[in-house]
Amino acid sequence: MSGQPARSSDAPLPRLLVLDDGAAHEVFEVVASSSAVIQVRSALLFEVGEELAVRIEQGGNISEVTMRVRAHVGPPEARLTELEITEPRGG
């Protein structure tokens, strides 16, 4: 992938689940994905710089990673959160 967000016709978008104390929570709607950044919508506002344990499910593959909140972009009524992978998580 090029670093540009994938259009829905290019590849299926991943499903992200936040891992917290052994439970997985679906709090994100993934709207765009690239090799470097995943853009999501969420009712929860995470702080820029906050790190989250996340399970990524895509195309039958599952991985657990640590993601960092990189930025909040867009107008307030359509705010997106940008997440970037900082490291894989040990299983």
FENPE-V977697 format. One record per backbone hydrogen bond with DSSP energy under -1.0 kcal/mol. CO is the residue of the C=O (numbers start at 0). NH is the residue of the N-H. If there is no record, write none. Layout:
co=CO nh=NH
co=CO nh=NH
//
This chain:
co=6 nh=9
co=6 nh=10
co=14 nh=56
co=16 nh=54
co=17 nh=24
co=19 nh=22
co=22 nh=19
co=24 nh=17
co=24 nh=26
co=28 nh=40
co=31 nh=38
co=32 nh=5
co=36 nh=33
co=37 nh=82
co=38 nh=30
co=38 nh=31
co=39 nh=80
co=40 nh=28
co=46 nh=49
co=49 nh=68
co=51 nh=66
co=52 nh=18
co=53 nh=64
co=54 nh=16
co=55 nh=62
co=56 nh=14
co=57 nh=60
co=60 nh=57
co=62 nh=55
co=63 nh=88
co=64 nh=53
co=65 nh=85
co=65 nh=86
co=66 nh=51
co=67 nh=83
co=68 nh=48
co=70 nh=81
co=72 nh=79
co=74 nh=77
co=79 nh=72
co=80 nh=39
co=81 nh=69
co=81 nh=70
co=82 nh=37
co=83 nh=67
co=86 nh=65
//
